[in-house]
Amino acid sequence: MDHDHHHDIQHDNNDDDNDALAGLSSTPPHRKVHSYSHQLIPENNNKKRNARRKHSLEDVIPNISSEDFLESSDDNNEDVPIASGGSPSINEQDSSSGPDESVNVNVNAGQRLDQMLCIDGGPDELREFQPLPEFIGNGGGAGIFKVPIRAAVHPGRPTCLELRPHPLRETQVGKFLRNIACTKTQLWAGMECGVRMWKIEDAYELGNRLGGRIRRGDEDAAPFNESVTTSPTTFLMVDHGNKLVWSGHKDGKIRSWKMNHAFDDKEQFKEGLSWNAHKGPVNSIIMSSYGDMWSGSDNGVIKIWPWESIEKSLSLSPEEKHMAALLVERSFIDLRNQVTVNGACRISSSDIKCLISDHVRAKVWCAQPLSFSLWDGRSKELLKVFSVEGQIENRVDMGQNQTGSDQPAEDEMKVKFVSTSKKEKSGGFLQRSRNAIMGAADAVRRVATKGAGAFVDDAKRTEALILSPDGMIWSGSANGMLVQWDSNGTRLRDITYHPCAVQCFTTHGTRIYIGYASGIIQVMDLEGILIAGWVAHSSPVIKMAVGGSYIFSLATHGGIRGWNVTSPGPIDGILRTELAAKERIYARRDSFRIMMGTWNVGQGKPMMESLKLWLGSVSSDIGIIVVGLQEVDMGAGFLAMSAAKETVGLEGSAAGNLWLDAIGRALDERAIFERMGSRQLAGLLIGLWVRKTLRTHVGDVDAGAVPCGFGRAIGNKGGVGLRIRVYDRIICFVNCHLAAHLEAVNRRNADFDHIYRNLVFSRSLNLLNNAAAGVSTAVQMLKGQNVPSVNFEEPRPELGDADMVIFIGDFNYRLFGITYDEARDFVSQRCFDWLRERDQLRAEMKAGKVFQGMREAIIRFPPTYKFERGRPGLGGYDSREKKRIPAWCDRVIYRDNRAEAVAECSLDCPLVAAIYLYEAVMEVCESDHKPVRCKLHVQIAHVDRSVRRQGFGEIMKYNEKIKAILDELRHVPETNVSTDSVFLQNQDTTVVKITNKSANDKIVYKIVCEGQTTIKDDGDATDYRPRGAYGLPRWLEVTPAAGLVKPDSFVEVSIHHEEFHTLEDLVDGIPQNWWCEDTRDKEVILLVMIEGSCTSETTIHKIRVRHCFSAKAIGTVRIESKSNGSRKNG
């Protein structure tokens, strides 16, 4: 609550508010004549009270049924408390007298006044566990206020294999997973300190429990092997031909890892060949159709590493590791230098986003944020440079200096602040304060608007690129747009199915999978028609890969999930039913206690005695403590600077830090509790402390803020929130300061609605363990965007998706239809039942206009506003000229998972809470408000994800229906290849026909080279050696080398010999000598790999291609730096 001058600033005579107020008014009940200034003094007696019992987290806490603490909100507004166990029912009037009854109170002289005025349900031992009756607001059964659906198995998405369940972010410091790549039998993951490898056959095994060798965060992950420590891994690529996985790293190195390494669970595996490839990070690696490695880095740098050098280095012994690295390092070809003439480069200097190899036409695509470059994979010529709009670029802009454009905006802000402060002192202090705040907000808005102009094209930037099986290229943009290109770089069309940024692609059969920053995965066919979509993760999907019969997805939080290649399909329904039946095997339940405290401190300073009285004295049984303060700092100048700081992502103040530190000392922060996060918005401050014994189960702390004052721009009113994950359930805490004044009921309702709808959580600067930030999970989810053929969940605010939401703060709702004297009299008589009938908040909740569907314990303590500072007890109510009517401004209201009034804790209703303490601390008198505290007993049902994964595996292995479906997936349509041997002489061409004999299913084919050998004098061919990723030899062209064959159709593939006079010997990119043409006969084995449109198996046809050298007269030829014989294929 603001001081009087702040109230005047906020004053707004709203006709709607007055009308609503008039509608709420009613005649107060008959009151007993009593002096309003009389302070109730407890009488001495000899009754001995039982000592207060202390509890810790280790104590056994009895189960509390939700039936024990129900109060419905019906039309009669009657409180319906339910008895717990055999205890007598608690009636609302137990601690208050009727209107005509006298008051007779007998308490111990040492008892606190606010304890005496609270409900007395019996001895302290019983009262400590006695759930308090609750009032439930109406309107919570529909729309954004509807309780989120929970189940043992998620009903809104395909049933998945949780290879690595979502780890708490705080456990991932220095080891976040950033990318994945798959083989048929392995999944590799790149992390910030090395790489990991999972065997897919072990994916269903139990994880390692906490306390073993496995680090925190991996307790429930399937068993894996881990490498020695390296620089952060930025990219992974699989080389099936040489059984290697190549990794790019932040330090610029490229490393190789053997797939067939003898992995030992007790030892970390080591890298093979490695070399310094770039000065900056390695952003992308691919193998071209001819087996050469291409890598991209920052500033538009693209390098080629010829396979001959890599192959030679791989053949060296471990003792020759340094020589092997040097051999590769000196062999690179710098493509940027090759296309730079007189200092002007044809390609952009922006960072390389991704590279892909077009195996259909033997080309290489390079994607930068706003442009593409297209290269010939054989000759390494630059074919084309074009923009994301498809326009050909003949030159590259040198870049614009944005500093000049930003400076005027900054100057304008400074001038605005100065001019505002130098205005004539007319209109009084309040008007000048308002002008200063509005002027600062306007300047901040102008700066933000002008600064945003420099990033107009950001929404168009390319984020991902993929080659589809039919030879088309698809790119994904930051605005969610999907663009289709042909193999020549011609833009064909664009479509948008979801407005969030595209993060990654992968393909399987005739399906294209798209991962979004919202956590959604979509599936579309090769025509771009959307097939399905679902919310796969709670944070951005940053990488996908196909392994075995799964599409694996990696989220920014480090969780890896596997989706069956048929999903969504019949397997999902079988798994969902079978897993739900096994719920008792993997369901777990835990309980803990939360204490919330709220206090409008009125710009006061923290006093340790008051903080201990308010928080420290009652925290012995508490696992989580959340404190919300209002008016920590106020004043026009501070509010203006706070708004400016928020615009650039800064927050906090000296006064806020002083309060946080003082509260920490009162809670014995270092020994017992750990501060996990805080957030400040102007005068609003929220802080979170967790008991160290509970700390391992709490994490993923995010923060958010929503201003509601002065055009929704200034934080004198608004809300700040913290979101945490506890036992894999989401709890949100929101500290609010709503609009002031008796008549502003509608404004308060609107403030709540604005906060509820717009609070978005992100990593706060004040959250501890900043090193664990990783990638923010605070993406404003647009899960409900409906797209054709896909039924996503209804759009919901982030608060609406939480398992529990707790609002604390100075809500500013007042007592209506009652005078100051009447209110004081009712308080002195403890007639809180009458006062509750005059509570604006209770009336608005009953009408379903605010805090829809939420719960509050029945108030049994005196109104907490407004008091004279320094005057304790009930005699301290403000009696000055304005005589503010006492009111319950400071409240605690919550919602858990209960969709009905009564529900048991289960995986369908995983979080059930009960309030067992709700009181004000009347002795604290440093502010015009009294601090309030509330204790919740929380039961959480959660899943043992390791056990459930094991059950998932048993169903996949032994369920007969699933086995039958998987057997069908192994069927590859019958295919005929016209020949198994080809003989070529110079410039010869042979056509091979691939026929799909299936009448229903399409086939996807890809032609690779298993290896090449030189024909011996006796005509034998042995020792076939593969190039990188089964690349073709440079003398052979296969077109198209990949594609799609429709049912009962065929495709003709051209196999052509092309002259190519051996590679230059390069040192640091400079030709050193020339070699003679290899005149020996050669033979390769081509593999025609056939898959169905959605099969998990591959059939292979082999074709032997022998080149017989006949042009002996060619002799020794001086080699051109670029081959002139390279034939361009479309």
N, C-alpha and C positions, 0 to 999 in steps of 0.2 A: 504494500500500500504506500502510495506517495505521501509526502508531507502536504500541508495545506496548499502551499504555493504550487506544488506539482499537480494537485487536484484541480486547481484553477486553470492550469495550462491544459489539462485534459478535458475540461468541462465542455460539453457539447449538448445543447438542448435539442434533443431529437424527439420529434412528435411521436414517432413509432414507439420509442421507449416509454414515453409518458402514457401512451394508450395501454401498452402492455402492463405498466405499473398499476394503472387504474384498475385493470382487470384482475390483478392479483389481490387488491386490497379487500380487507374484510374487517369486521368488528372484532377487536381483541376480547378474550374471555374476561370474566369478572376476576379482578385481581385483589389480593389481600392487601390492605393498607400497610405500607412498610416504608421506612425511610430509604430512598435510593442510595444514600451515601453510607448506609450502615454496612459495615464489614462483618461478615460472618466469622465469629471467633469460636474455634472448637473448644468444647468443654473437656475438662480432665475427668478421667474415670480410671478404674482399676482393671479394665479389660486388657488382658495381655494378648497382643497380636502375634501370630506365628511369624517366625523369622522368614524373610524373603529368601526363596530358594534360588540358587544360582545353577546354571546349566552351561555345558560346553557342547561343542559339536560332537564330541565322543559319547555323550549321554544318549541313552535310548529314548527316542521321542515317540510317544504313542501315536498310532494312526488316528487321524481325525477325519471323519466322514464329512463330505460336503453337506450332508443333511443336517449337520449339527449347527450350521451357521447361515440359515436361510432367512431372508426377509423379502417377501414379494412386494412389488409395487403395483397394487391394483387400484381400481377406481376409488375405493374408500380410503386409500392411503394408510392402511393399517399395518403396524409392525407385527410380524409373525415370527417371533423367535422360537427356535426349536431346542428342546432340552438335549443336553449331551449326556449320554449314558443314563445313570439313574438320578442325576441331579435335577432339582426342580426347575421348571421353566423360568426363564428370565423375562419379566415383564418390563416394558419400557418405563413404567412409573415406579419401579422398585426404588429408585434413588430420588424421586421427586414426589411431592405431595399433590393432592388434588387441589382444585382452586379454592375450596373452603376448608381445607384441613390445615391444622397447625403443623409446624415443623419441629421435629424433636430429633436432634442429632447427638449421638454419643460416640465420641472417638477418642483415641489416644492423643494427648496433647502434643506428642512429637510427630504425629502424622501430618504429611504435607497436605495443604489445602486442596490441591488438584486431585490428589489420591482420594481424599475424603469425598469429593464431588463426583468421582467416577463410579461406575457400576461396582457394586460390592457383591460378587457372586459367591461369596463364601471365603474360606481360608485362602491365603495367598497361593498355596500349592495348587489348589484347584483353579483359582482365578488365573494363574499363569498359563494354564492350558485351556481355559474356557473360551471357545470361539464366541465372538460377539455377534449379536444379531446385525443383519445388514439390510440396507435399503438398496434396491435394484432399480435403476432408471429404465424407462421404456424406450422403445425405438432401436433396440440392439439386434433385432432378428433379420435385418435386411440391409442390402447395399454395402457401403464401405464399413459399416459398423458391425456387420455380421462376423461372428467368430470364424476364423479360418478352419477349413476342413482338415482334420488330421486322421490318420489311419495307420495300422500296422505296416501296410504296404501302400505307397502313394497311389491314389486312385486316378490321378490326372496325367500320368505319364507311363511309358513302357517300364516294365520291371527291369532293373539294371543290376549288373555285377559291380559292387563297390570294391574295386581292386585296392584303392587307397581312400578310405573315408576322409571326409573333410577334416583336416587338422586345425586346431586353434592357431590363429595367425601368430600369436606370441611365441609359439613353440618352433616357428620356422625361421628364426633369425639366422640369416646367412646360408639357408639351405632351401629356399623356395624352389619349387619345380617350375620350369619355364617353358619346356617343350617336350614332346614325346615323338617317338618313331617306332614302327612295328615291323617285325618279320612274321612269318606264319606261326612261329613258336615262342617268340620273345617280344616283350615290350621294353623299350629303352626310354629313360627319362633324363633330361638334362636339368641340372639344378645349379644353384649358386656356388656350390663347392665341389662339383664333379658330375658324375653320371651314375645312374642306377639301372639295374636290369631285373625284370621280372620274367620268370618262365610261365607262360600262359597255362601250362599243364598244372602248375602249382597255385593257380589263381584262386582256387576255392579253399585253400588251406587256412587254418587258424593263424591269427597274427601273434606276434610276440607281446606278452603282457608288460605293463609298466613295471619297471624295476630290473628288466633284463638289459641286454646289450643295446637294444634298439632305442634310439633317441625319442624324446617326447614328441608326440604328433604321429608316430608310426606304430603305436601300440596295436592298432586294429588293422593295419595294412597287411596284405598278403606277403609271404616271405620274399625277400629280394636280396640281391647282392649290390654292393656299392664300391665305387672306384676309390682310388687314392684322391686326396684333395687336389683340386685344380682351380684355375680361375673360373668365374661364373660361365656356365655353358649357355650360349646364345642360339645355337642351332644344332640339329641332328639330321643326319642323312644315312640311309641304309644302302650299302653296296652288296647286293646279293651275290654278284659274280665272284667276289673275293672274300665273302663271308666276313665283311668288316662293317662297322658302324663308324662314320666320320662325324666328329663334333667340332663346331666352331666356338670360339671363346671370346670373352670380353677383352682379354689381353692381346688379341690378334692372332692367337695360335690356332692351328688346325691339328687335331689329334685323331688317331685311329684306335679302335678297340675291336678285339677279335670276338666274333659271335660264338665260336666253338672253344673259347677259353675254358679251361678246367676250373670252373668257379668253386671257390671254397668259402663256406659260410663263416669261417673264422678269420679270413684274410681279405683285405681289400684288393681288388684286381688293378693291374697297372696298364697304362697306355702302351701302344706300340710305337709306330712312327709319329713324330710330331715336328712341326716347324713353325717359325714365325712368318705368318702369311701377310698380316696387315699391321699398320700402326694403330688403327682403331679396332673396334669390335668386328667380329665376323658375323654379319647379319644374315647371310644366306649361303648355302652350298648346294650345287647340283652336279650331276655327271651328265655330260652331253650325250647325244646319240652315238658319238664316236669315242666315248670312254674318257674324255678329258674332264678334269675337275674345274669348275668355274666357281669363284667365290666373290661376294660383294661386301663392301664395307661402307663406312661413312664417307661423305663428301663425293659420292658418285664413283668411287674406285671399284673397278672390276678387274680381276686377275684370272688368268687361265694357267693351270698347272698341268702340263702335258703328261699323259699317262705313262709314257716311256720313262720319265724321270721318277715318277712315283713308284712304278714297278721295280725299277732298279734299286731304289732306296728300301723298298719292302723286302728285297732279297738279301739285304745285308744283315749281319749278325747283330745282336744287342750291343756287343762291344763296339760296334761301328756306328752307334746311334748318332753321334755328332756328325760324322761324315754323311750319313743318310739325310739328316736334316739339311745340311749345307747343300747337298746335291739338288734337293727339291727347291730350296729357297732361291737358288740361282737360275732356276729354269723358267721362271714365270714370264708370262706375256701380259703386259699392262695395256688393256684395251683402251683405257682413257687416253693414254699417251698416243696411241695409234690414230685416234680420231681428233687429235688436237693439232690445229694448223695455225701458226702465228699467234699462239696464245689463246685462240678461240676454240672451245671444245663443243662438239656437236651434241653431247649429252649433258644433262643437268648436273650441277655439283651437289644436289641434295642427296641425302643418304639413300643407299640401296635398300628398298623395302623387302623385295623377294625376287628370286630367280626361279624360273621353271624351264624344263627341257621339253620341247615339243617333239616327241618321238615320231609323230606322224610324218612331219616334213623335215626333221633333223634341224630344227631351229632352236634358238634360245631366247626367251623373253626375260627382260629385266624391267621390273616395276620400281619406279620412284614415286614419291607422294602424288605428284601431279603430271607425270609423264611416263611414257614407255619407250624402250628401245628394243629393236628386234634384230637379232644377229643370226648369221649362218653358222651352224654348229660345226661344219666341216672346214670351211675356209676362214672362219672367224671374222668375216666382213660385217660391217654395220649395214643393215638393209634399210632400216627405217627408224625415224624418231617421230613420235606423235603424242599428242596431249591426251588427257583422260576423256576429252570430248571427241577424240578421234581425228583431230586436225593435225596434218603433217607439220612438223617443226623443222625449218631449215637452219635456224640459229637458236642459240640459248640466251635468254635475257641474263644480264650480268647480276641481277638481284637488286632489290630496292632497299635503300637505307630508310628504315622505318623510324630511326631515332628522331629525325626532324619532324615527322608527323605526330609523334607522341608528345614532343616537348610543349607545343602550344596547349594541349589539353592539361598537362601538368601545371603550366603557368596559369591557365585559367582557374584551376582549382585553388592555387595559391592566392591569386588575386581575389577570388571569390571569398576565401576565408578572410583576407585582410580587409576587403571592402566591407564585408559584413560586420567585422569587429569595429570598424571605424564609422559606422553609421551614427547619425545624430541620435542622441539619447532621448528619443521621443517615444511616446506610447507606453512608457513604464518598463520595469524590469521584465515582466512576464512576456510582454510583446516583443521586446528585444531578444529574449531567449528563444522564443518561437521563431523569429526571423533568422537567427543565427543557425538554428538546427535545420530549418528548411533550406536555407542557403547552402549549408554544407552538403545536405542530401542531394540538392540539385547539382552541385559541382561534381560530387562523386558519380552521379548518374551520367553526366556529360563525359567524364573521363572514361567510364566503362563503355559508353557508346562509341566514342572515337577510337578507343583501343581495339574494340571488336572489329572495326572496319578493316584492319590489317589481316584479319583471319577469315575473310568472306569465303575463300576457296577451301577452307579446312574441311568443310562438309563433303567436298568432292574427292578428297584425297584417297588414294588406293591403300587398302589395308591388307588385302589377300588376293591370291591369284591361283588358278587351278586349270589343268588341262583335263577336259572331259573325255570319256572314251570314244566319242564320235569325232574327235579332233578339234572341237571348239574350245575357245579359251573363255573362262568366266573370271571377272574381277569383282571384288566387293569393296564398297566405299564406306566412309565414315558416317554417311547419312543413311546407310542401309540399302543403297541402290546396288543391284546386281546388273552387270553389263556383260553382254555376250559379244565376242570378237571371233572373226574367222582367222585362219592360220596366217594371213597376210597382214593382220593388224587393222582390218576394216571393222568399224563398230557396226554391229548388226541391230541391236536393240537393248533397251534397259527395262528392268522391272523392279518394283519395290514391294516386298511382302511384310517388312518389319522396319520400323523407323530407327532402330538402334544400329550402332556401328557393326559392320561385318568384321570378325576377327580371324576366321580361318575357314578353310574348305577341306574336304576329302571326298573321294569317290569310291564306290564299290558297285561293280556290275553296271547297271544303267541308272544308278542313283547318284545324285550329288547332294552332299551333306554340307550345311552352312551353320557355322557357330557364330553367335552374336554376343555383343557386350552385355546384353541383358540376361545372359545365361540360357537363352533359348537355342535349341537346335531345330532347324527345319530341313526337310527332305524334299527335293524336287527331281523330276525326271529330266532327260536330256533335252526335252523341248522347253524346259523352263516352267513347267506346270507344277504347282505346289501339291505335294502328296500328303505331307503330314508335318507336324511340329509339336514341340512340347518344351516345358521349362525343365532343362536338364540340370542346371546348377543355380546356386544362389548368387553367383558372381560370374564375370565374363568367361566365356568358353574361349580359351586362347590357342588351343591346338587340338586336332583330331587325327587319328591314325587307324588303319584297318589291320587287325591282327587276329588270326584264326577266324572264328565266326562272329567276331565282335567289332563294333565301331567304338574305339576308346576315345573319350573326351577328357581334356585336362582343363580345370578352372583355375583362376588366378589364386584361389586360396590353397591350391595344391592337391585338391581331391581329384581322383581319377575314377571314372565310371565307364563300364562297358555295356554297350547297347547291342542287342542281337541284330544281325544284318537284316532280319525280316521285320524288325520293329518299325511301326506298330503292327502287330500281327497276332495270330492265335497263340504263339508261345507266351506272349505277355499275359494273356488272360489265365493260362494254366499256371504260370508262375505266381501270379497274384493270389489266386485261390489257394494254391498249395502252401505258399509262404504264410499267408494269413492263418492257416490252420496250425502252423507251427509256432504261433505267437508266444505261447507259454515257455518255449525253449529259449528264446532270445530276448524276451521282455525283462526289463529291470526297473526297479523303483527306488528312488532316493528321496530324502527330505532334508531341508535346511530352513533357516529363518532369515528374513530380510527385515531391516529397520529403515524406515524413511523418516527424515526430519525436514521440516520446512519452517523458515523464519524470515520475515521481512525485517531486516536489521536496521533500516532507516539510516544508512550511511554511517552506522556506528562502527566502533573498533571491537575486535574480538576480545572477550574476557575469558580467561581459562576457567575460572570458577563456574561461570554460566555454561560454558561448553561441556564441562564434565557433568554438571547437573542435568543438562539436556540430553547428552549422548553417552558420555563415558560411563555413567552410573548404571545404565541398563543394557549394556552391550555384551554381557558375558555369554549369552546364549545365541548370539547373532553371527551369521556367516557372511552376509553382505550388508553394507551400510551405504545408503544414498542420502546425500544432504543437498537440499535446494535452498538457496538464499536469494532474496530480492532486495533491491536498492543497496547493493554493495557499494556502488558508486553512481552518483547522479549529477545533475547540472548540465546546462546547455552545452558548455564547451566539451565536457567529457562525452556526451552523447554524440556530438558532431564528430569528434575524433574517433570514437568507436565505430561509427558508420563508415568512415573513411578506411579504417583498418580492416573492417570486414570485407570491403570491396577488394582488397588486395590479399585477402587470406590470412590476416593477422587477427589476434584476439588476446584477451586477458588484460589485466591491469595490476598495478602494485597492490591495491587494496584487495583484489581477488586472490592474489598469491598469499597475502598475509592471512586471509581467512582460511585458505586451504591448509597452510602450514599449521595454523593454530588448531584446526580440527584434527589434523593428523596427530599432533601431540596429545590432544585430549583422548584420542583413541589408542594411544601407545602404538603408533604407526609402524615403527621399525620392528617391534617385538611380536606383535599379535596380528596387526592388519597391514595390508599392502595397498597403497593408493594405485588404482589402475587407470584412472582417467578423469578428466574434467572438461568443462566447456563453459565459456563466459560469453555473454552477449550484453554489452553495456552493463546495466546493474544486475543482470541475472547471472547466477552462477550455480552450477551443479557439479558435485564431486562424488566419486565412487571408491569405496574401500572394500576389500575382500579379505576375509580371514585366511591366513596362510595355509591352514589345513584344508581349505576348500579351493585354494588357488589353482591347483592342477586341472580343475574341471571348469574353470571360468576363463573366457578369453574373447577374441574377436571384438574388442572394444572399438566402437565407432561413435562419433558425435555429430550433432546437427543443431541448427538454430534457425528460428523463424521470427523476424521482427514484425510487430503489429502496430507500432506507434507511428503517427504522422505519415499517412499514406503507405503503410506497410513497409516503411523503409528504415525507421529508427527503432532502436532496441529498448526504449524506455518501457515498452510493453511488448510482450511476445512470449516465446518459449525456447528453452534450451534442453537438449536431450542426450542421453547416452543409451547405446544399444549394446547388449552383451549376449554371449552364448554360454549357457550353463547346462551341462549334461546334454549338449546338442539341442537345447531348446532356446528360443530367442525371447529375451525379456527387454523391454524398453522402459526407460524412466524419463519423464518429461517434467521439467520445472517451469511453471507458467506464472506470469504476472499479467492479469487481464485488465480490461478497461475499468477505471474507477468511477465512483459516484453512484448514488442510490438508484437513479433513474436509468442508468446505462445498461439495463439487462440485455437488450438485444445486441448491443455492441460486445458485451462479454461473450454471449453465445456465438457471435460471428468470429470473435478472436479465437475461441476454441476450435471452431470448424476450420478456420484458416490454418491453424497450427497442425491439426490432425491431418489435413489433406496435403500439406506442403512440407512437413518435416522430412528432410532427406539426410541420411546419415553418411558420414565420411570420416576419414582419419583426421583427428583434430591435432593442432600444433601442441596442445597441452596434454595429449595422451602420452603416457609414459611408454618406454621401450620403442621410441621412434624408429630404431633400426629395424624393427620388425614390420615396418609398414608394408613393404612389398608393393604390390599393386592394389590401389584402393578398391574396396568392394562396394564403394558407394556409387553405384551406377543407378540413376533414377529409372527403376524398372518400368517398362511399358509392356508388361506381360499380357495385358488384356487387349492389345491391338488385334482386332479380328481380321483375318485374311481369308481369302477363298479356300474352302475345303478344310480349314483348320479351326478348331474350337478351343481357343485359349481361355485361360481363366479371366474372370471379370477384372477390369482395371481396379487396382487397390492401392491405397497409400502404403508406405512402408510400415506405418504403425498398425495398419489393418492386417498385415501378414504376421505380426508377432504373436507368440504364444501367450504372453502376458504384457499388458501395458499399465504402467502406474503413473498417474498424474499427481504431482504435488505442487504446492505453491500458494501464492496469494491470489485467489480467484476473484476476490473483491465482491462476491455476492453478499447482499445485505439482508437485514430484516425489514419487511414491509408491513404497512398497516399497523404500526405500533409507534408510540412516542418514546422519547429518550427516558422519561421517568418510568413509563410502564416497563420498558425493557430492563432497566436497572432493578426494578422491583421484582420482576420474574426471576432474574439472575440470583438475587439475594435469597429468594425462596427456593431456588433450585428447581423451578418449574420449566425444565428444559423441553418437556413435551409440548407445552404451549408455544415456546419460542421456535421450536422446529416447524410448527405449522406456519410460521411467518418467515421461514427461510426461503429466499429467492431461489437458491440453487436446488433445493429439494423440489420446489414447485416446477422449475424448468426441467429437471430430470424426469419428474412424473409425467410432464407433457411431452417428453421425448424430443426436447429441443436442444439439449446439450448433454454431453457425457452419455450418449445413447448406449443402453445396455450395460453400463458400468455399475460398480458396487461401492458403497461406503458404509462403514460401521455406523450404527446409531450413535449420534453425538451425545456424550454424557459429561462434557466439560463446559465451563463457562465460555462465552464468546471471547475471542482472542484479540478483538479490536474495538475501540481505540483507547489506549492507556496513556497516562502521563508518565513520561520517563522518570525512573527513579522511585516510583511508588508501587510496591509489590501488592499482590492480593487484589480482591474485588473492589477495594476502596480506591484503586488507582484508575478507574475508568475516567476518561476525559470529561471534565466538568466545566471547561472553558466556554467561551461565548458560543461557538458553533455547536457544541454538545453533540458530537457524532454518536449516532445510535449504535450501541454495541452490536457486533456482528461476528459470525463465524466466517471470516474472510480466508483463513488459512486451513487448507483441507488436504486430505489424501484420498484419492479415488482410483479404483483399479478395475481391470478386466482380466480374467484368465481364460482357459479353454472351454469353460462350461457354456455350451449353447443353450442348455436348459437350466432352470433354477437349481436343480439338484443333479449331480453326476459324480460318479466315482472316478478316481484317477486310473487311467488306462492308456494304451497307445492311441485309442480313439479320442481320448480327452486327456492329453498327456500332462497338463499342468493345472493343478487345483490348489487354491490358496484359501487360507482362513485368517481373518484378523483376530488377534487375541489381545491387543493393546492399542488403544487410541486415546490419546490424552494431550493436554496442554501443560506446559511447565509454568505455573503461575508465579513462581518466585523470581524468574528472570525478568528484569525490568529495564534493560538498556535501550529498548526500542518501544515504539507505540504499539507494537504487536507482541504477542506471546508466541514463543516457539511451540510447535506441535510435533509429536512423534507418533509413529504407527508401526506396529510389529505384525508381520505376516508369517504364518507357518505355511511352507510351500512343499507340496508333494509333486515330484516329477517322475513320469514314466518315460523311459527311453529304451533304446535298442542296443544290445551288445552286437555291434556291427560285424565283428569277427565271427561270432557264432551264427549270425544270420547269413553271412556269406557262405559258410560251410553248408548250411541248410539249402541255400540256393544251388550250390554245386551238386548236392545229393539229388535234388529234383531234376537238374539238367542231365545227370548221368543215368538215373534209374526210372524216370517217368516214361512210360511206354508211348504216350501220345507225343511227347517232345522228341523222343528217340525216332519216332516215325517221321516227324517233320524234318528233323536234322538229316535223316537218311535221304529224304527227297532233295534237300539242299545240296547234297553231294553229287547229284546227277547233273552231268554236263551234257548239253544237247549234242547229238551225233554230228560230227564234222568230217568233211573229206578235204584233204590237201592233195592237189593233183600230182605232185611228184615228191620224191624223197632225195633226189640228187640233181644237181645242176652243174654243167661244165661251161666255163666262160673263157673266152680269149679277150684280148684288149678291146674295150668299148662294146663288148657283147651285152645283150639284154635278153633275159628270159622272163616270161610271165608265168607266175604260179597262181592257180585258182584255189580259193578257199571257199568251200560250199557248206552252208548251214542246212542240214537235212531235216531239222525240226520244223514242224508245221505251226508251232505256237510260240516258241521262245527265241529271243534274239541271242546272238553270241557276241562276245567282246574278245577280240584277238590282239595280241601284241607279239611282234617278232624281235627277238634279241639274238645276240651272238654268244653261244656258250664258250667258244674259244677258237683260236687260230693256231695253225701249225705250218711248218714248211715241209714240203714233200721231199722225202729222201730219194737217193739215186735209185733205190729199188722200188720206188713207187708207193712205199708205205707212208701213212700219216699217223703220227703219234704225238703225245705231249701237247695237247691242246691247252693253250693258256688264255684265260679270259682277260679282257680289258676292264676298265672300271665300269661297274654296274652293267655288265654284259654288253658293253658298247661294241659297235661295228668297227671293222678295220677301215682305214681311210680309203682304200681302193674299192670299197663296196658300197653301193647305194641301194637301199630297199625302200620302195615307195608304193603305197603308204605303209609304214611299218607298224601301224596300230589303227584300229577302227572298229566299226560295228557292222554286223551282217544280220539283216532282217531274216525272218523265217522263210524257208524255201527260196533263199537267194544266195548269191555268191559275190565275191569281190576278187578282182584281179590285182595281184601285187607284182610290181616290176622289180626284178633283181638285176642290177646293172654293174658292170665293171667300169670304173672311172680311173683314168691315169692320175697317179699322185706320186710325186717324186719325194719320198721320205722327208721327214721333218727337218727343219733347221736345228742345229745344235745351238741352244741359246744360253747365254750367261747374262744375268740381270736384264733379260729382255733383248739382248743384242746378238744378232747372228754371228757365230764365230767361224764356222767353216761349212763346206757343202759336202754332202754325201752323194754317192752314186745311187741310181735306182736299183732296187732289189729285183733281180731278174729270176729269182727262184720261183718255182711253182708253189702255190699256197692253197690251203684248204681251211674252210671254216665250217662250223656246225651251227646252223640257224635253228632256233627253237621257236616254233609257232605255239604260243601259249593261249589256250582257249578257256574262257569262262562263260557261264550262263549269265542271264540278266541279274540273278541274285543267288549265286552259288558260292559255297564255301570251298570247293575243290577246283583244281585246274588240270586240264589234260594237255599233253605236250606232244607235238609232232616235230620230228627232226628232219632237217633238210641239209644234206652235205653239198656245199658249194665249193668247187675246185676251180682255181684260176690257173690256166696253162699259159705261161709266158711265151709268146711267139715272135714278138717284135724285137729280135736280137739286134737289129741294126740301130736301134735307138742309142745304145751305148751309154756313154757318160754324158749327162745333160746338166748344164748349169741350172740350178733350181731357182724358180721365181719365189719371191717372198710370199706371194699369194698365188694359189693355184688358178690357172686360167681355164682348166678343164672342168671345173666344178659346175655341174648342171643345176640350174635353179628349178625347183619344183613348186610352182605355185606360190 
